[in-house]
Amino acid sequence: MNLASYILTDAYDSLYDVAVIISNDSDLEYPISYVKHRLGKIVGLLNPHPHPSVVLMRHKDFYKQIRASVLAASQFPDQMSDSAGIFHCPASWR
């Protein structure tokens, strides 16, 4: 919901010329379509999934597949620490 809201409000406020959306969530179809077709913004999709959303692909100006190796290299380590101590990546996130 937040991403959809910001796609729309930031477009109305002319805070961007090009929106780059890192998502495969088809719920974003309406805001992406609206800012592209009604507000004239350029919309790109970056996606780590092997099968991009068909409904989102209808509205994109450009598309880039995020390679699995690049996505893996962009993750925080499984264990980190701060002033409160050591914390771990939840097993369900791996």
Backbone hydrogen bonds, N-H to C=O, Kabsch-Sander energy under -0.5 kcal/mol:
donor,donor_aa,acceptor,acceptor_aa,energy
5,S,1,M,-2.4
6,Y,2,N,-2.6
7,I,3,L,-2.5
8,L,4,A,-1.7
9,T,5,S,-3.2
10,D,6,Y,-2.1
11,A,7,I,-0.9
12,Y,8,L,-2.3
13,D,9,T,-2.1
14,S,11,A,-1.4
15,L,10,D,-2.9
19,A,42,I,-3.0
20,V,18,V,-0.5
21,I,19,A,-0.6
21,I,44,G,-3.0
22,I,20,V,-0.5
23,S,21,I,-1.0
23,S,46,L,-0.9
26,S,24,N,-0.7
28,L,25,D,-2.0
29,E,26,S,-1.9
32,I,28,L,-2.2
33,S,29,E,-3.0
34,Y,30,Y,-2.9
35,V,31,P,-2.4
36,K,32,I,-1.7
37,H,33,S,-3.0
38,R,34,Y,-2.5
39,L,34,Y,-1.3
40,G,36,K,-0.6
41,K,35,V,-3.0
42,I,17,D,-2.0
44,G,19,A,-3.1
45,L,62,F,-2.3
46,L,21,I,-2.8
47,N,64,K,-1.9
57,M,53,S,-2.2
58,R,54,V,-1.0
59,H,56,L,-1.8
60,K,57,M,-0.6
61,D,43,V,-4.1
62,F,43,V,-1.1
64,K,45,L,-2.3
66,I,47,N,-3.0
67,R,65,Q,-0.7
71,L,67,R,-2.5
72,A,68,A,-2.7
73,A,69,S,-1.9
74,S,70,V,-0.8
74,S,71,L,-0.8
75,Q,72,A,-1.1
80,M,87,F,-2.8
82,D,85,G,-2.4
85,G,82,D,-1.5
87,F,80,M,-3.2
89,C,78,D,-2.9
93,W,90,P,-2.0
94,R,91,A,-1.2
